[in-house]
Amino acid sequence: MTREAHAAPIDDVLDETRAWIENVVVGLGLCPFAQASITEGGLKMVRCDATDPEELASVLRNALLELRTDAGKAFDGCLVVHPNVLTEFESFNDFLDHADEILEATPRSGEFQIASFHPDYRFAETQPDDVGNYTNRSPYPMLHILREASVERALANFGDPAKIPERNVEQLESLGLDAVKKLLASCKRRD
């Protein structure tokens, strides 16, 4: 059975994503500068109900253009959550090249970068249940558009940014795979 058959009601998707950000990303400190973005309202979240990759590409383009034209720089980034398309990780991973092309075709493309998250995220050369994969596992497939200037500001105040991925994996390993799985599952609502 595919995830498409279990699409959450419209009000649950963003609520579950917020719970994941608060409990996993910020709660475990996986992104040491996410807290400021969340508490200061710098993260815009968009639910994309696209059912095919081209619809998603259009929403991604629009989100990038909206961020680019946001004269007040009100948002540090935009999280595009897309529960009904690219639910299989291989298709999602293949789409990331297209997402980068969209980013590069956007005027002033150097202003942004895209981070990716998926329920079945898997880094190259890892086993499906390697705990390190959970640094990028989320309740739904999502693309996070980040404003480069905001990332640079946050990293300027952080010791050694290159060690963040290694530190995150070590933290998840210390919790153990079962605990990490339970924490991620706890972000999903039960019927």
N, C-alpha and C positions, 0 to 999 in steps of 0.2 A: 504494500500500500504506500502511496506517495504522500508527501506532506500536503500537496494540493487538496487532497480529500479532507484535510483537517484544518482548513483555514479558520483562524480565530475571528470572532465577531469584531466589527470595526473598533469598538471601544477597548478591547483587550490588547490588541497588538502594541499600541504605543504605551499602555500601562505596563505591560510585561517588559517592554524595552526599557522603560524608566526604572523598573525594579532591577533589571539586569545591570544597568549603569550604576545605580546606587549601591546594590549589594555585592556585585562582582567587580566591576571596573574600578569604582571609587572605594568600595568596601575593602577590597583586597589590595588596593593601591597599584593596580596593574598599569594605570596611566597616571603617573604622579601629578600631572597638571590638569586632570579632568575635573577635579573638585571645583576649581575656580570657575571653569567654564559653566558647570552645572549651577553653582550657587549664584553666579552673577547673571544668569539667563543668557549666556552666550552661545548656547547650543539650540539650534532650531531642529525640530524633528518633523519629518514628513512621512506619512504613510502613503505608499505607492501601491495602488491596487492593479497594476499592470499584470497582464496574463501572458505577455510575450516580451522578449528582450528588446525589441524596437520601441515598445511603449515605455519600458524602463529607461532606455537611452534618452528618450525625449524628456522624461521627468528629470533625469540627471542633468541634461543640458540646461533645462529651465532653472534648476536649483543653482547651478554654477553661475548662470547669467544673473540670477537674482542676488547672489552673494557678491558678484563682481560689481553690480550697480548699487549695492547697499552703501550709499555715501557715508552714512554715520557709522559704518562698520559695527552695527548692532550685534551681529552674530559672528562668533569665532569660527563657526562651521555649521554644517547641515548634515543630519543623519537621515539618509533615505532608506526607510525600512520597506522591504518589498516581499511580503509573505507568500505571494502567489506565483512568483516567477523565479527561475533559477534556483529552485529548491534542491536540486541535485548538485552536489558540490563540484563535480567535474564541469558541468555547464556554467556554474557561477565562476569558477576559476578561469575558464576560457573567456568569459565575458570581460574579465578584468583588463585584458588587452584593449578591448573596445572602449572601456571606460577611460583608459589612459589616452586613447586617440581623441575622445570627446574632450578631455581635459586640455590636451595640446592644441586642439582646434579653437578653444575658447580664447577670446582676446585677453591679453595679459595672463596667459596660462601659468606663468611662473608664480602667480600669487597663491595657488592652491595645490594640494595633494589629496590623494584618495587613499583611505585606509579601508580594509575589507574585513567583514565578520560574517560568519555563517554557522548554523547549527552543527555542521559536519566538517568544519574547517580542518584542513590537514596540510601541514608544512611538508615540503618535498623531503624525501628520504626518511619519513617517520611512519610509524605504525598508526593505524586508526585510533587506538586508545592511548597513545603517548600523551601524558598529562600536559606537555608543552603545547599541544594543539589547542588546549582550552583557553590559552591566552587570547585567542581570536574566535572562540566559539560563543555564539549568541543565540537568543531564542528564535530569531528569524534572520534570513539573509539581509544584509544591510551594507550600504556604502557610506562611509563617513567622509564628507568633503571638509578638509581642514584649511583654514587660512594660514599660509606660510608664516606671515608676520606674527601671528598668535603662537604658533609652535616655536618659532625662534625666541620670542620673549620668554616663554615658559622654560625652554631648554637653557636659556642663559642663567636661570636661577637654580638649575639642577646640576649637581656634581658632575657625574660622568654619564651623559645620556646613552652612550654606546653600551652601557652595562644594563640598561633597563630590560631588554629581552631576557638576558641571562638571569637577572634577579627575579623576574616574573616566573620563569620556569622553576627556579629553585624554591620559590615560595609555594607554587602549586604542588611541587613534589613533596614539600614538607607537610602539606595538608593531606596528601594522598588522593589517588584517583577517585575513590568512592565519595569522599567528602566534597570534592570539586564537582562531581556529577550531581550530587544532591543539592549543592548550592545553586547550580545552574537550573536544575529542575524546579527549585523553589520559586523561581521568578515567574513561572508559568501558572496561570490561574487554573483552578480545578472547577469542573462543572458541578 
